[in-house]
Structures are given as structure tokens and as C-alpha cells.
Amino acid sequence: MELEAIKKVRNKYNLKNLWLMIPFCRSPQELMKVKQLITDAGLLRSPSFKLFMMAEIPTNVILLDKFIDVGIDGISIGSNDLTMLTLGLDRDNEEVATEFNELDPAVLWSLKRLVVKAKKRGIMVGICGQAPSNHPDLVEKLVKWGITSISVSPDAIDRTREIIAWAEAKKLK
């Protein structure tokens, strides 16, 4: 039903800016199966229909090349889930929530690897989640690494725009 709804929006209403993002994809084989379902529903990847994958679990970081080889146009890093699954904790569990740290070296390594690898392979890479909103210094790192887009909470938009402009100017020098 969801794929039929996407087709209807794209074909009947001619809204071609609707693309598809696959969440929580655990293996390249699973991605192949999902892509087959999408194709069987009559949605074909093209310049006007892009296919993205959430990068929110460690296997996405480790096997990013293999996921890209299956055929995706971009990734969106889910920083909340990636942090929780990298550190093995639940940020909503009061017993371990104090250990939730989006700036943990293992999380930063994962973020950098995703951005740099995606850029090198020629696919788009964005980030969503609280990390860019909560950590302005992370925004500078993301720009330095080559991120395509950054999603932040409404209260962080102006500050983030300023940081991006500053980081991009610094990068150009």
C-alpha cells in the first residue's frame, strides 16, 4: 500500500520530488530484496526517483561499500540510533542514558567513515537526529568531511547555518 501511495503521488499528481528512503536495512542482501519489492511495484530508480537508505546501524558503517554496490543514491545517517547501537545502550533508559554520547570516539569514527566513503563513492549523504543540533562543533566536522545535508531542530537552524557558512569558507581557503 505504501508503494502504491508513492506511485500515486508521483504519477497521478506528478509530484516527482518524492523519493524513497529505506530504514534499518541490516544487510546488502536485505537491501536487494527490498529493491526487488520496489521494482515489482513499478517504481524504478532513475534521475527523478532516487533511492536512499538510512545509515543507522553499525553494519551500515562496516559494509557501506557493499550497500552502495547494490544500488542506492544516498544515505541519511540516523545519529540517534547509530549512537545507541554503537555504544550498546538506550538513551531513553535512565539507568544508562547518561552514557549516551554522540561525540564518543567510536561514533565520530563511524560518522566520518560514512561521510567520507559516501562522498568518495559519489552518493549523497545527510544526517538527521539530535547530534548536529546539540553539538555545533560536530557540524564543523561534518562539513569538513564533505556532508551533503544536515537536518537540525528548528531552534538550531540559524546557529547551524552560521556554522556551515563559516566551515565552508574555512574549507575553501
Phi, psi and omega in degrees: 000321180295318179293323176296322178295319178297315178300318181297313180298317183285319188266311182287318182262000176055036178262086188280000178273006176270116178246186185232136175237129182264121180271156168045051180274116190273343181204157175300326178295320177296319177300318178300318180295318179295317178299323178295319176300318180295315179296316179299333178278356177093015177256115184249130177301133182201176177302334179259000176222097184267150179241119179248161176229138171290139174247094189223004177229150184308326179298331176294324178290311185294318186252025186306317179303318181292322176297316179297319179300329177293329175116090173223157181262346180183171175230155171237118182283121174270093189294328180295306181294319181299320178294313181299316184283331176290319182269353178067044179212166180249117183293344179267358179266114186299338179288332183235356185301332180293342180272352179295119185213105180291349179257011175302140182306324179292323178290315178299320177300316180296315180299313181298315181300315180298313183294310183296317181294316179298315179299315180299324182273358174080025175248158179287150177216124177236174177223140174229173185108181186278341188307308181293330179288323185273340188227087180305327179293333176292324179302316179300317179298315181300317178296316180301319181287338176110025181300147181274319182210153180228127178257131180226166177288155185306324182289347182255002186299306185299313180299318182293319176301317179296317180295318180297313180300316179296315182293322178293320178295319178296320181294325182288337182287000000 
